[in-house]
Amino acid sequence: AKAEALGVEIYPGFAADEILFDDKGAVAGIATGDMGVDKNGVPKGEFTRGMELRGRYTVFAEGARGHLTKQLIAKYGLDAGRDVPKFGIGLKELWKVKPEKHRPGLVQHGFGWPLDGKTGGGAFLYHME
């Protein structure tokens, strides 16, 4: 509600399906997907064309492996001269520890153990309230 009061337009339920470019090749916005198509992509009776949403800024927040992000990486060579990306799964747990073992503000980092030399990984432990 606060963002909308400032003029931000929010379209829940509409996934970005296509990147829109201007005549210079810069990102100009996105288009949402068509609705009312069958499993083969053929329009049905309730067919509705997707919307073009253009703006001064376009934020891609679909993650590093999103279908539009992959297109941007390829188009602009964003991976040129870079290492192959590495992805992992993060887990969070909250533990209660004995007061004598708790050190408020302490951050501990673990790297690698018990993994072998070919497998990356690690941990972060935060002593919180």
Backbone torsions as a table, in degrees:
resi	resn	phi	psi	omega
1	ALA	NA	-39.0	179.9
2	LYS	-66.2	-42.6	179.5
3	ALA	-64.8	-43.1	179.4
4	GLU	-63.9	-36.0	177.6
5	ALA	-63.5	-25.3	178.4
6	LEU	-90.2	2.1	177.2
7	GLY	101.6	4.1	178.1
8	VAL	-76.0	133.1	177.0
9	GLU	-98.1	130.1	-178.4
10	ILE	-120.8	130.2	-178.6
11	TYR	-121.1	79.0	-179.7
12	PRO	-67.7	144.8	177.4
13	GLY	86.3	1.7	179.7
14	PHE	-117.3	112.3	179.3
15	ALA	-84.4	142.1	173.9
16	ALA	-68.5	132.4	-175.6
17	ASP	-118.0	-22.6	-173.9
18	GLU	-149.8	142.7	175.1
19	ILE	-89.3	134.5	176.4
20	LEU	-101.1	134.4	-179.7
21	PHE	-117.7	149.8	174.9
22	ASP	-86.1	-176.8	-176.0
23	ASP	-69.2	-11.7	177.1
24	LYS	-98.4	-0.9	178.9
25	GLY	91.4	6.2	178.2
26	ALA	-85.5	152.0	177.3
27	VAL	-64.8	129.6	-179.1
28	ALA	-115.0	-7.9	-179.2
29	GLY	150.9	-158.6	179.1
30	ILE	-137.4	164.6	170.4
31	ALA	-120.8	138.6	175.5
32	THR	-80.0	164.1	-179.7
33	GLY	-75.0	155.1	174.4
34	ASP	-67.3	148.2	177.1
35	MET	-117.1	155.1	179.4
36	GLY	79.6	40.6	176.0
37	VAL	-118.6	150.4	179.4
38	ASP	-81.1	-178.5	-175.7
39	LYS	-63.5	-16.2	177.8
40	ASN	-98.2	4.4	179.2
41	GLY	84.3	9.5	-179.5
42	VAL	-86.7	129.8	179.8
43	PRO	-61.0	137.7	175.9
44	LYS	-102.3	-175.6	-177.3
45	GLY	-58.6	-32.9	-177.8
46	GLU	-96.8	23.2	-177.8
47	PHE	-56.5	135.2	174.5
48	THR	-136.2	126.1	178.7
49	ARG	-66.6	143.6	176.1
50	GLY	-63.6	162.8	-178.2
51	MET	-98.3	143.6	169.8
52	GLU	-90.8	125.5	178.1
53	LEU	-117.9	108.0	-177.4
54	ARG	-110.8	146.0	179.8
55	GLY	-161.8	169.7	178.4
56	ARG	-64.4	-36.6	179.6
57	TYR	-126.6	142.1	173.7
58	THR	-127.3	122.5	-179.9
59	VAL	-105.0	123.6	176.8
60	PHE	-98.7	110.4	-176.4
61	ALA	-122.0	43.2	-177.2
62	GLU	-100.4	2.4	179.8
63	GLY	95.2	167.8	-174.3
64	ALA	-68.3	-19.1	-178.2
65	ARG	-112.6	17.9	179.7
66	GLY	-68.5	152.8	-174.9
67	HIS	-65.4	-34.4	177.6
68	LEU	-77.6	-38.2	177.7
69	THR	-59.2	-41.8	178.1
70	LYS	-59.6	-39.1	178.8
71	GLN	-65.4	-40.7	179.2
72	LEU	-65.7	-41.0	178.4
73	ILE	-59.7	-44.9	-179.5
74	ALA	-68.5	-45.7	-175.9
75	LYS	-63.2	-43.6	-175.1
76	TYR	-100.1	2.8	179.4
77	GLY	61.5	37.7	-175.6
78	LEU	-66.9	-14.2	179.5
79	ASP	-101.0	2.8	-178.4
80	ALA	-63.0	129.0	179.0
81	GLY	72.4	15.8	-178.3
82	ARG	-111.7	155.5	173.8
83	ASP	-68.6	158.0	176.2
84	VAL	-62.7	134.0	-179.5
85	PRO	-63.6	149.8	179.6
86	LYS	-125.2	131.4	-177.2
87	PHE	-120.6	150.4	179.1
88	GLY	-145.7	172.4	178.5
89	ILE	-105.2	133.2	177.8
90	GLY	-107.9	137.1	177.6
91	LEU	-121.8	143.0	177.5
92	LYS	-121.1	138.5	175.7
93	GLU	-137.0	149.8	172.0
94	LEU	-113.5	127.1	179.9
95	TRP	-118.0	144.7	168.2
96	LYS	-96.6	129.0	179.0
97	VAL	-119.6	160.4	179.2
98	LYS	-61.8	139.7	-177.8
99	PRO	-52.0	-35.5	-178.7
100	GLU	-70.8	-15.9	178.0
101	LYS	-99.2	-8.1	-177.7
102	HIS	-86.5	128.7	177.9
103	ARG	-126.2	93.0	-175.6
104	PRO	-50.8	131.6	178.3
105	GLY	89.5	-11.6	-179.2
106	LEU	-70.9	135.2	174.1
107	VAL	-121.5	128.3	179.0
108	GLN	-118.2	135.8	178.9
109	HIS	-116.4	132.1	174.8
110	GLY	-114.6	140.4	-175.6
111	PHE	-132.7	113.4	170.0
112	GLY	92.8	-51.2	-173.4
113	TRP	-67.0	135.6	6.1
114	PRO	-97.1	28.0	-176.5
115	LEU	-79.0	158.8	176.4
116	ASP	-79.6	176.7	-176.1
117	GLY	-68.4	-13.5	-178.8
118	LYS	-97.4	-8.3	-175.5
119	THR	-114.9	123.0	178.8
120	GLY	-84.7	157.1	177.8
121	GLY	164.4	174.5	179.5
122	GLY	172.4	-167.6	-176.0
123	ALA	-150.7	157.4	173.1
124	PHE	-130.2	129.5	177.1
125	LEU	-120.0	125.5	-179.8
126	TYR	-115.6	125.5	175.0
127	HIS	-84.8	104.4	-175.8
128	MET	-110.2	175.7	177.7
129	GLU	-62.6	NA	NA
